[in-house]
Amino acid sequence: MRLVGAHEIRQMLGGISKQRVHVITSHRNFPEPIAVLAMGKVWDAADVEKWIAKHRPERADDDR
């Protein structure tokens, strides 16, 4: 399992702002974080990639 935090999610979504990442990750349809650490929430990268493919398909192939 590969974990990602808000910074990695920003990169996966094309360099959006920190505030926009917070809004997106707070949506009910965004995957639940795997854990909440002192540095912040972390998510399973595969769950985030699936969400991007479904909700932001224009970003799904950017890193490939």
Phi, psi and omega per residue, in radians:
M1 nan 2.300 3.094
R2 -1.855 2.243 -3.130
L3 -1.769 2.576 3.079
V4 -2.333 2.603 3.061
G5 -1.912 -2.995 -3.101
A6 -1.026 -0.670 -3.133
H7 -1.083 -0.797 3.132
E8 -1.155 -0.652 3.102
I9 -1.120 -0.681 3.050
R10 -0.965 -0.815 -3.140
Q11 -1.146 -0.731 -3.133
M12 -1.100 -0.489 -3.129
L13 -1.730 0.305 3.008
G14 1.518 0.439 3.068
G15 1.416 0.580 3.109
I16 -1.197 2.949 -3.083
S17 -1.268 2.819 3.081
K18 -1.050 -0.706 -3.138
Q19 -1.117 -0.705 -3.141
R20 -1.162 -0.674 3.084
V21 -1.059 -0.753 3.126
H22 -1.046 -0.769 3.133
V23 -1.091 -0.831 -3.103
I24 -1.106 -0.818 -3.086
T25 -1.254 -0.222 3.087
S26 -1.531 -0.225 3.132
H27 -1.094 2.577 3.119
R28 -1.087 -0.520 -3.090
N29 -1.497 -0.065 3.103
F30 -1.417 2.522 -3.132
P31 -0.977 2.569 3.069
E32 -1.213 2.507 3.073
P33 -1.159 2.626 3.088
I34 -1.276 -0.648 -3.124
A35 -2.727 2.794 3.014
V36 -2.050 1.980 -3.096
L37 -1.845 3.048 3.095
A38 -1.023 -0.586 -3.126
M39 -1.456 -0.113 3.121
G40 2.258 -2.997 -3.129
K41 -1.356 2.622 3.041
V42 -2.282 2.529 -3.106
W43 -2.150 2.735 2.990
D44 -1.244 2.141 -3.086
A45 -1.006 -0.639 -3.138
A46 -1.104 -0.684 3.103
D47 -1.120 -0.739 3.133
V48 -1.153 -0.740 3.126
E49 -1.089 -0.695 3.084
K50 -1.113 -0.733 3.121
W51 -1.086 -0.771 3.130
I52 -1.075 -0.764 -3.132
A53 -1.053 -0.620 -3.114
K54 -1.448 -0.744 -2.989
H55 -1.793 -0.323 3.128
R56 -2.419 1.055 -3.021
P57 -1.022 -0.452 3.111
E58 -1.156 -0.341 3.129
R59 -1.694 -0.252 -3.005
A60 -1.066 -0.578 -3.072
D61 -1.811 0.059 -3.080
D62 -1.030 -0.678 -3.049
D63 -1.640 0.108 -3.076
R64 -1.829 nan nan
